Amino acid sequence: MSEIKGQLLGIVLTIAVFGIVFAAMTVAFQKVSQSVEEKATSAVGATVSSASSTLSGKPPPYVLIY
C-alpha cells in the first residue's frame, strides 16, 4: 500500500510542477507578446509617418535601391 501512495505522490508532484512551469511560461510569453505588439505598432506608425512626410514634399529617411 505504501508503494502505491508513493507513486501517487510522485504523479501529483509531477503534475503540480508542470502546472507551475506552464503558468510561468504563459505569463512570460504574454509579456513578450505585448512588447512585440508595441514595437510593431510603433514601426507601422513610423512607416505611416514617413509615407506622409513623402507626400508632404520631405524626403523619406531611407531610399530603396533595387
N, C-alpha and C positions, 0 to 999 in steps of 0.2 A: 504494500500500500504506500510505503514511503517513496518508493521509486516512481510511482505514478504522480504523486504530489510534486516531486522534484521536476519531472518532465513538464507538468502543467505550469509550474512556476517559471520554468525556462521559456515556455511558449508565451506566457503572459508578459514576461520581461522583454522578450524579443519584439513582440507587437508594440509594447509601450515605447521602446527605443526607436523603432521605425516610425511610430506616430510623432514622436518629438522631432526627429530629423526631418520628416515630411513638413511639419509645421514651420520649422526654422527655414527650410529651403523655400517654402511658399512665400513667407514674408520677405526673404531676400530677393526672390525673383520679382515680386510686386514692386519693391523699391527700385530695382534696376529697370523694370519696365516703365515706371513713371519717369525716371531720369532720361531714358532713351526717348520717350514720348516728348518730353520738354525740349530736348536737343533737336529732335526732328521738327517740332513746331517752330523753333527759332530759326532753323535752317530754311524752312519753307518761307518763313517771314522775310528772311534776308534775300531769298531769291525773288520774292514778290517785290520787295523794295528796290532791288537792283533793276528789275524789269521796269518799274515805274520811273526810276531815275533815267533809264534809257529813253523812255517815252518823253520825258521832260527835257531832253537835249543833253543830259550829262552822260559822259561815257560810263560804261559798266566797269566794275572793279576788276574784271578779268576779260581776257579775249581768248576765244577758242579758235585754234588753227587746225585744220584737217589736212 
